[in-house]
Amino acid sequence: MKIDPIRETTDEARALARQLLEAARHASLGTLDPETGVPLVTRIALQTDADGVPLALLAGLAAHARALAVDPRAGLLIAAEAAKGDAMTHARLSILGRAVPAEPDENRRARWLERDPKAKVYLDLPDFRFWRIEPVSGLLNAGFGQAFKLTASDMLKPPAE
């Protein structure tokens, strides 16, 4: 008998995924190298856009930004901030998505600087731009034996009523 390790997605799992995403200040970004097709993973600064979509600020010269310009498929790994204990027992969210360059927007810029004032040093350099990592699906590992498959709407803020 094969046991499915994936649990039925609950409101608590959705809330945890949204909490991890909203609290994130960095993530691991996976892209595909355009020359070799081999995965490339790097650490990036991360926040969320006004609608809750993951938002990255990337330099155009960076290998991962060049890779996204050729192939928008991207993966993000966001982990709960944990000072102590076994890292494998802490919550983490994997997002499979597509990266889309974001149009310049003063509100987006102001929100980013509010959460990361030190970014002012490079934010306005001509090589830097925002990328939205639009979720397609996700996997939440909420700790040992607590895995959940997620849809994009499971991870994003519900629309304002």
Buried (B, 14 or more C-beta within 10 A) or exposed (E): EEEEEEBEBEEEBBEBBBEBBEEBEBBBBBBBBBEEEEEBEBEBBBBBBEEBBBBBBBBEEBBBBBBBBEBBBBBBBBBBEEEEEEEEEBBBBBBBBBBBBBEEEEEBBEBBEEEBEEBEEEBEEEEBBBBBBBBEBBBBBBEEEBBBBBEBEBBBBEEEE
